[in-house]
Amino acid sequence: MDTEIFTLSHGILIAVFCIGYAAIILEFLIRVNKTAVALFMAVVCWLIYFVGDKQPLNVSMAFLNTHLSDVSQILFFLLGAMTMVELIDSHKGFNTFIHHLHHRSKRKMLWIICGISFFLSAVLDNLTTTILMISILRKLIPHKSERFIFSCMVIVAANAGGAWTPIGDVTTTMLWIGGQITSIKVITEIFLPSLVSLLFPLLFFTVTLKGQFPKSEIDFRDEPLEPGAHLIFYLGIILFLCVPVFKAVTGLPPFMGMLIALSIMWLVTDVLHHRHEQRQHLRIPHILTKIDVSSILFFLGILLSVNALESTGLLDGAAEWLNAHMQSEAIIASIIGVVSAIVDNVPLVAATIGMYDLQTVPTDSPLWLMIAYAAGTGGSILIMGSSAGVALMGLEKVDFFSYLKKISIPVFIGYVLGMLFYVYIY
């Protein structure tokens, strides 16, 4: 009887997860916020697990507490990173380099925008980079129709750039925090495949783009910066870069490095602005009111939902099936990357982490590194495959089929070439 109840709970749990996941994917059609769905799904999945679990209540609770501890590290890391980026943006620190991006040649502008997005995403993250670069593009290219290719290529470049550093994409951050990859290994081995995945669509659109933009009437160098903008910009970038170093030197988890970086920024801005009543909008308490808490709660909900599946052993079964039917690690990683173009890569990577333990697949194994590449760059194949793409849909109203028709094929070819490059070289 217990076995029947436990099996039934498996089926119900999978059904709830699939329905909730479909609602998240179709957020723009059903008009129900994905964060609300994710949180509801997380609680219901764990409720089903607790009811159907044959183990004592304290054992089930221990599973939940362990998973919550791991998820919290990611959430605190994201909270610190988002706050620091918002602080730099509030000081208009990013305006220190905007005027260097403007060129009349469309081809030259495309290369500059993609290059900046690729490397900036590696330091910040792909979502933040996308929001920043789209706002810059609106200033540089006023007409929406002329921005389309540039905006979409920002997504491709930001996702590719985020894949080769531990702080550039939430999925690589998850793998890094979980101990599946180390910062040195992911940088040295994934940089070139990520670059290859960007170069093919970039070269493709370089050939198809023709003409020049009209001369800009805006001189971004004349736009006033907030007091301390240069200091906050350069200090913030240095502190971001020091987070992996902090982990390597101290052995403390990455979120501790991000929190101490945030505290330094907090102290500096307090010293700069505490005497000036009119500068309260440049201090951390005000910045915290502008943070997108909804995104953080979405990650909480979706990660805990996947953790519920992991706790039942369902993901271990999926791993055994993949190992039995897909002998090649490259094929497994490639499939994960393609699937991440259809659904969000965060739960996919979370599920993969649950499927393979570090005893079976040790730290820095090719599988983990290929998954870091595939989950990061594969989401660019379709516009809904990454948080950056979803942000573009909201900011620029780019529809699914326009992206599919004009962008998806060259991006898919670039993704395949990048994976083949990794397999051949490493």
KOLVEXZA-35747 format. One record per residue: residue in one letter; x, y, z of N, C-alpha, C, CB in turn. Coordinates in steps of 0.05 Angstrom, whole numbers, plus 5000, padded with zeros to 4 digits. Glycine has a CB too. Layout:
N
AXYZXYZXYZXYZ ...
***
This chain:
426
M501749765000500050005000501750255000498150005024 D503950255017505750485018506950534991507850435039 T507750314977508950344951507050474931509950074940 E504450394932502450504914502150804920499750364918 I502050884945501751164953504151324943501351194983 F506551204947508951344940509151374909511451184950 T508351174894508351184865506251384855507750914853 L503951394868501851584861502851874866499351534877 S504251914888505352174894507352264874506652184922 H508852074863510752134841509252254817512351884833 G507152114809505552194786504352474790503451994780 I503252514814501952774820504052994820500452764847 L506352934832508553134833509453214805510953014849 I509853014788510653074760508553234746511252814745 A506053164750503853314737503753604746501153174743 V503953644772503953924782506254084771504053924813 F508653954770510954094760510654164731513453924764 C509653974715509354024686507254244681508453764672 I505054234695502954444692504054714700500354374708 G505354724723506554984731508655084712507754954759 Y510254894702512354974683511155084657514154744677 A509054954648507655054624506555334628505454854615 A505455374652504355644658506555854658502955644685 I508955774667511255964667512056024639513655844683 I512255824621513055864594511056044579513355594579 L508456004585506356144571505456394586503955964566 E507256504602506556744618505356964602508956844633 F506457014578505557244562502757184549507557304541 L501956934548499356874537497156864558499556604522 I497756734581495656704601495556944621496156444617 R497557114619497657364635497657304665495257534629 V498957094673499357024701502357044707498256744709 N503157194727505957244732507456984739506357444755 K509756944727511156694730512256654759513556684711 T512756874773513756854800511556734818514557124811 A509056824814506856714830506556424825504256864823 V506756344800506556054793508755894805506456024762 A511256004803513555854814513355814844516156014807 L512656024859512355994888510155794895511756274900 F507855814881505655634887506555344881503155704870 M507955304858508855044850510854934870510155054822 A512655094880514655004899513254894925516555234907 V511455044936510154954960508454704956508355184972 V506954694934505254464928507054214923503454514904 C509254244909511054014903512153904929513354094885 W513054074947514053984973511853864991515554214988 L509453974989507253865004506653574995504754035001 I506653534968506253264957508453074966506053274926 Y510953184966513153014974512852935003515853164970 F512153115021511853055049509652855054511353315065 V507452885039505152705043505852425033502652805029 G507252405010507752144998510352005008507852174969 D512052155023514552035031514251835053516452255040 K515551605050515351395070517151445094515951125058 Q519051625092520951675113519651845135523451815102 P520851835159519852005181519952305174521551965207 L518252455187517952735181520652895184515852865198 N522152825205524652965209526652925187525852885236 V526552685174528352635151527552795127528252335144 S524952815121523952975099524653275104520952945096 M524353355129524953635136527953695132524153695165 A529653495138532553525134533153575104534053285145 F531753425087532153465058531453755050530353265042 L529153845059528254115053530254325063525454175065 N531154285088533054485099535754485083533654415128 T536654255075539054245059538854385033539953955054 H536654335019536154474993535754774997533754354979 L534354845018533955135023536555275028532055175047 S538455145042541055255047542555305021542755075065 D542455115002543755144976542555364960543754884961 V539855374959538455574944538955854955535455514943 S539055874981539456144994542156264986539256115024 Q544156094982546756204974546556344947548855984973 I545056214929544756334902543156594904543356134883 L541056594921539356834923540857064935536856774940 F542457014956544057234968546157334949545357134994 F547257154933549157244913547857424893550456994899 L545457344883544057504863543157774875541657354853 L542257774900541358024912543658224914540257964940 G546058124923548358304924549158404897550658154937 A549258234877550058314850548158514838550258064832 M545558464841543558644830543658914843540758524833 T544158924869544359174884546759334874544459124914 M548959204871551359344862551059464834553759164863 V549859304816549359404789547459644789548259174771 E545359624804543459844806544760084818540959754823 L546560054836547960274848549660414828549660184872 I551160264811552760384790551060534770554460174776 D548860414763546960534743545760784754544860334735 S545060794780543861034792545861264792542960974821 H548461204794550461414793551061494764553061314807 K549661364745550261404716553161324709549661694708 G554161134724556961054720557360924693557760864741 F555360784682555660664656555860864634553360474651 N554961114639555161324618557961404613553461564627 T559861314629562661384625563761284599564361294648 F562461074587563560964562561560964539564460684567 I559161074543557061064522558061194496554561194531 H559361424498560061574474562061424457561261844482 H563461224468565261064452563860864434567260914471 L561260824439559860614424558660714398557660504441 H558360984395556961084371558761094347555861364377 H557760964325559060974299556860984278561060734295 R557461114256555461134234555260874219556161364215 S557360724217557360464203555760264219560260364197 K553760144206552059944220553759694228549659864203 R555559614210557159374215559059424238558659304190 K560359654238562259714260560759734286563759974254 M558359864286556759894310555959614320554260054304 L555259424302554459164311556759024325553558994287 W559159034314561458904327562059034354563858934309 I561859294356562459434382560359354403562459734378 I557759354395555659284414555959004423552859334401 C556458814405556758534412559158484429556858354387 G561358624422563858594438563458694467566058734425 I562258924470561759034496559858844512560459314495 S557758754499555858574512557158314521553458514494 F558858204504560157944510561957964534561857864486 F563558174536565458194558564158314583567858364550 L562258494579560858614602559158404616559058854594 S557858224601556258014613558057824629554857854591 A560557784621562357614636562957724664564857574621 V562857994666563458124692560958164708564858394687 L558758244695556258284709554558034706554758534697 D552558034690550957794683549357854658549057714707 N548357654645547057694619544457854621546457424607 L542957824642540457974645540958274649538757864668 T542758334667543458614673544758744648545458634697 T546558594635547758704611545758754589549858504600 T543758584586541658624566540058874572539758384565 I539258904596537659144603539259394599536759134633 L541859394606543559624603543959684573546259574616 M544659484557545359524529542859604513546559274517 I540559504520538159584506537559884511535759414514 S537959964536537460254542539460424528537760294573 I541960334524543960484509543260484479546760354513 L542360254469541560244441539260434434540759964433 R537460474453535260654448536260944445533260644472 K538461014458539661274454541161294428541461344478 L542561074422544261074398542661044372546360854400 I540560874373538960814349535960874356539360524340 P535061114350532261194359530061024346531861484352 H530460934321528260794307528260494314528560824277 K525960394323525760124333526359924312522960084344 S525459964287525859774266528859734260524459854240 E530459944263533259924258534759794281534460204253 R533459784305534759674328534359364330533559794354 F532659254313531858974317534258784317529958884295 I535858784297538158604295540158654318539658634268 F540558914324542458984345541458884372542859284346 S538858924378537758834403537858534406534758934405 C537158384385537258094386540157994389536057974361 M542058124376544858034378545958104406546458174357 V544858304420545658344447544958104464544158594459 I542657974459541957734474543957514469539057644465 V544657474443546557264436549257304449546857244405 A550157554447552857624458552857604489553657904450 A550657704502550557704531550457414541548157864541 N548857244528548656964537551256814533546456824522 A552656874510555256744505557356844525556156794476 G557257104530559157214549558757114578559057514549 G556257074585555656984612556356694617552757014618 A556756534596557256244599560056184608556756104573 W562056364603564856284608566056404634566556364585 T564356524651565356614677563356524698565756924678 P564256484723562456384744560456584753564056294767 I560756834746558857044754557257164731560257264769 G557557054707556357174683553557074678557957124660 D552756844688550156734683549356584708550156544658 V546756594715545856464739546356164739542856514744 T546356044715546855754713549755684719546055644686 T551655844708554455794715554955854744556255964697 T553556054755553756114783552755874800552056364791 M550555754792549555514806551655294805546955424793 L552855244782554855034779557255094796555554994750 W558055344796560355434811559955404841561055724805 I557655504851557055494879556655204888554455654886 G555555034870555154754877557654584876553154644858 G559854704866562354554865562754384840562554384889 Q560954424821561254264796563454374778558554264781 I563954634779566054754763567654944780564854904738 T570155004772571755204785572155434766574555084793 S572755674777572855914761574955904739573256154778 I577355804746579555794727578855614703582155704740 K577755384709577155184689575055284669576354924701 V572955394680570755484662571655724645568255564679 I573355894655574356114639576256024617575856324657 T578055844624580055754604578955574583582355624619 E576955414590575955214570573355294556575554954584 I571855474567569255544555569355814540567055554576 F571455974545571656234531571556204501574256374540 L573356034490573456004461570955884448575855834453 P569755664459567255574448565055784449566355324463 S564955934471562856154473563356364451562956274501 L565856434447566556624426565856524399569556694428 V566356264394565556144368562556164364566555854366 S561056104385558056104383557056384376556856014409 L558556594384557756874378558756954350558857064399 L561056864343562356964318560756884293565156854315 F559556644292558156564268555756754262557256274270 P553856784281551656974275552657254271549556964297 L554757334285555857604282556857644253558057654302 L558357454243559357464216556957454196561257244210 F555057294201552657274184551257544181550657064195 F550757674203549357934202551258164193548158004229 T553858124196555658324185555458334155558558254193 V555058104143554658084113552058204105554957794104 T549958154120547258234112546658534118545158064125 L547958644139547558924146548959104127548458974175 K547659304117548859494099548059784106548059434069 G549659974097548860254101550060374126545960284101 Q549260624131550160774154547860904168552160984146 F548260964194546261124209546661414203546561064239 P544461574206544861864204546461964228542162004203 K547762194224549462304245547862364270550862564235 S548962264293547562304318547762594327548662124339 E545562694338545562964348546062974378542863104342 I546462734390546862714419549762674425545262484431 D550862844443553562804452553462704481555263074451 F553862444485553562324511555562424531553762024509 R557762544521559762644539558762894554562262724524 D556663024544555563254557553363184577554363444537 E552562924578550462844597551662844625549362574590 P550462984644551663014671551662744686550163224687 L553862694700554062454717553362534746556862324715 E552562334762552162384790554862404804550362154802 P554862544827557462564842558562284849557062724868 G561162254844562461994850561961784829561561894876 A560961844805560161644785562561484777558961784761 H564861614771567261474762568261284784569361664754 L568361374808569361214830567660964834569461374856 I564961004834563160784839563260584816560260884842 F563560684791563660504768566160324769563760664742 Y568460444772570960294772571260114797573360474770 L570460224820570560054845568659814842569760224869 G566259864831564359644828565459424810561759744817 I566659494787567659304769569959144782568659434743 I571759284796573959154810572958954831575859364824 L570859034846569758864867568458614854567759014884 F567058654832565858424818568058224810564358514793 L570258324800572458154791573858014814574458314775 C573658134838574958014861573357794875575558234881 V570857764868569157554881570357274876566357574870 P570957194851572256934848574956904863572656864819 V576457124864579057124877578557084907580557394873 F576557214918575857184947575256894954573457364954 K573756754936573056474941575556304940571056374921 A577356354921579756194917581656234941581156274891 V581856474952583756524973582756435000584356824974 T580156495006579056435033577756165035577156655040 G576756065013575155815014572255855021576455625033 L571456105028568656165034566956155009568456435048 P564356095012562656084988562456354974559855984996 P561756354948561756594933559856814943560956534905 F557656734955555756944964557057114987553156824974 M558957005001560357165022562057375009562056975040 G563357304986564957494972563257724961566457364950 M560857654950559057854940558058034962556757724925 L557457924985556458085007558558275018555457905030 I561058185019563158375029563658595008565758225035 A563358524982563558724961561358934964563458594933 L558958834969556659014972557059194997554058864975 S558159085018558559235042560659465038559459055066 I562659405022564659605015563459834999567059484999 M561759764980560359964964558460124981558759834941 W557259995000555360125019556960335036553959925037 L559260255047560860435063561860675047563260285075 V562760625022563760835005561561034998564960724980 T559260944991557061124983556061275008554860974970 D556061155031555261295055557161525061555161105079 V559761475058561761685063561461905042564561565061 L560961835017560662034996558262214999560661894969 H555962095008553462235004551962295030551662074987 H552962205054551362235078550962525086552662085101 R552662705078552362995085550363145067555063125084 H549563015045547963155025545163035024549363144997 E543263185033540463085034539463025006538763295047 Q540263174986539263134959540462894945539863384942 R542262754958543562514946542562254958546562534949 Q540362254972539362014985538761794965536962075002 H538061874940537461674919539861524910536061804896 L542261614918544761474911545861294932546861684904 R544261254954545161084976543660824976544761235003 I544960624988543960344986541060314995545760165002 P540160435018537360395026535360465004536760565051 H535860674989534060744967534460544944534561034958 I536960464939537460284917535960014921540460224914 L535859924946534559674952531559674945534859604981 T530359914945527459934938527059894907526360204946 K529259914892529059894863529759614853530860094850 I530659434871531459164863528959004854532959024886 D529358844833527158674823526958424841527658594793 V525458454863525058234882523558004869523558334907 S521858064849520257864836522057654823518457984815 S524257744810526157554797527457374818528357714782 I528157484841529457324862527457114873530457504885 L524957194877522957004886522356784865520457144894 F522556864839522156664818524356444820522256804790 F526756524823528956334826528456154851531656464828 L527556274872526956124896524855904891525956304919 G522755984877520555794872521355574853518255944861 I522655644831523355444811525455254821524255584785 L527455354836529555184847528454994868531855344858 L526755084885525554914905523754704893524055074926 S522454774871520754584857522454354845519154714834 V524654424833526454224822527654054845528654354806 N528254184867529354034891527353824901530054234913 A524753884899522753694907522853444889519953814906 L523153484863523453264845526053104851523553354815 E528153244857530653114863530452944888532853324867 S529053044909528852894934527352634931527453064954 T525552614911524152364907525752154892521552414892 G528052234881529652044866528952034836529451774877 L527052204828526152204800528452294781523752384796 L529952484790532152584773534452384770533252844784 D534852224791536852014789535951814768537151874816 G533351764766532351584746532651694718529351524751 A532251954715532652084689535652074681531752384691 A537452104701540252084695541051804685541952164720 E539851604698540451324690539451274662539151124710 W537051384655535951354628537851484607533151464626 L538751724613540551864595543151714591541052154605 N544151614613546751464612546351204596547751404640 A543951084598543550834585543050864555541150694597 H541751084547541051134519542851324505538151224518 M544251494519546051694507548851654519544951994512 Q550451514505553051444515555051674515554251214499 S554551874498556352094496555552324514556452194467 E557452424530556952654547556352904531559352704566 A557652924507557253154490554353164480559253144466 I553252934473550452914464548552994487549752634453 I549152894511547452964534547453264539548452814559 A549853384539550053674543548753824520552953754546 S549053734496547853874473544853864474548853744446 I543653634483540753614486539753814507539953334493 I541253834529540554014550540554304539542453994574 G542554374523542654644511540354704493545254674496 V539554504476537354554458534754574473537154324437 V534354404493531954414509531754684524531854184530 S534154794532534155054546533155284528536855114557 A533055234502531955444484528955444485532855384455 I527755224495524855204497523855274524523854924489 V525255184545524555244572526955384586523854984588 D526455494609528455654623530755474631527255794648 N533255574628535655414633536155374663538055534620 V535055544680535455524709534555254720534055744724 P531955174716531154914726532454684712528154884724 L533254714687534554504672537254444685535054574643 V538754654691541354614704541054504732543054874704 A538954614746538454514773537754214772536154674786 A536254134752535553854750537953684743533453814728 T539753794726542153644719543953614743543653794697 I544253824760545753804784544653584802545854074799 G542053564803540753354819541153074807537853414822 M541453054781541752794768544452674772541152824738 Y546552834772549252734773550652834798550852814748 D551452654816552952744840555952764834552452544864 L557352904852560152964847561952714850561153174866 Q560952504863562452254864562452114837561252074886 T560152134823559952004797561252174775557051954790 V560652434776561752624756563152844772559452754738 P565852824775567253004793567453294783570052894797 T568353464800568753744793570453784768569953904817 D569553964751571054044726571153814706573854124733 S569453624708569353414687568153544662567553174696 P568753434638567753544613564753574613568553364590 L563253394626560353424625559453684638559053184641 W560553754661559754004675560454244658560954014702 L562854234646563754464630562054494605566654434623 M561354274592559654284569556854374576559554014555 I555854294599553254394608553254694613552354244633 A555454794625555755084629555555224602558455154643 Y556955124582556855244555554055214543558955114536 A552954974543550454914529548155074542549854624530 A547955074568545655204581545855504578545655134611 G548355614577548655904573548055994545551355984581 T549155864525548855954497546455834483551355874482 G545555594492543255474479540655634483542855194490 G540455784504538155944509537656164488538256064536 S539756224472539556434452538156334427542256544445 I537756084424536655974399533756074395536655664399 L532256084417529556204417529456424437527355984423 I527756624432527756864449526856804477525957074436 M525156594481524156534508526056344523521456414506 G528356284511530156084524531956194545531755964503 S531856454551533556564572532156804584536356654560 S532956874608531757104622532357364606532757124651 A534757364593535457604577533557624553538357574567 G532857404541530957414518528157494527530857144505 V527257394550524657484560524657774566523957314586 A526857874577527158164582526958324556529758224597 L528158224535527958364509525158374499529758214489 M523658154503520858154494519258374508519557874500 G519858414534518458614549519358894542518858574578 L521958934538523059204533522559304504526059204538 E522959124485522859204457520359084442525359114442 K518758934456516358804445517058634420514359024437 V519358504422520158324400518458064403523258254401 D517157984382515357744384516957494377512957774365 F515857274386517157014384517856944355515356794396 F515956984337516256884309518257064293513656874295 S518357324299520357494286523157404293519857794294 Y523657344318526257254327526856974314526357224357 L524856804314525156534302525956554273522656374306 K524656734258524956754229527756874222522856924217 K528557074237530957224229533557154244530457514231 I533257044268535557024286536256734292535057164312 S534256554295534656294307536556114292532056154310 I536356104265538055924249540955984252537155924220 P541856234247544756284250545756244279545456564241 V544056304298544856254326545055964332542756384346 F543255794322543455504326545955394313540955364314 I546655484289549055394276551555474293549355514248 G551555714304553755804321553955634346553356094328 Y551655564357551555394381552855114376548755354391 V552054994353553154734346556154754340551754624321 L557054964326559854994321561555034347560355244303 G560455174366561755214392562054954406560255414409 M559954784406560154524419562154344405557354394420 L562154344379564054184364566854274369563454194334 F567254534371569854644377570954544404569854954377 Y569154544425569954444451570654144450567654484472 V569053984437569553694435572153644421567153554421 Y572653794399575053744383577553834398574853894356 I577454064411579854174424580454044451579454474429 Y578353994467578753894494578053604497577154064513 
***
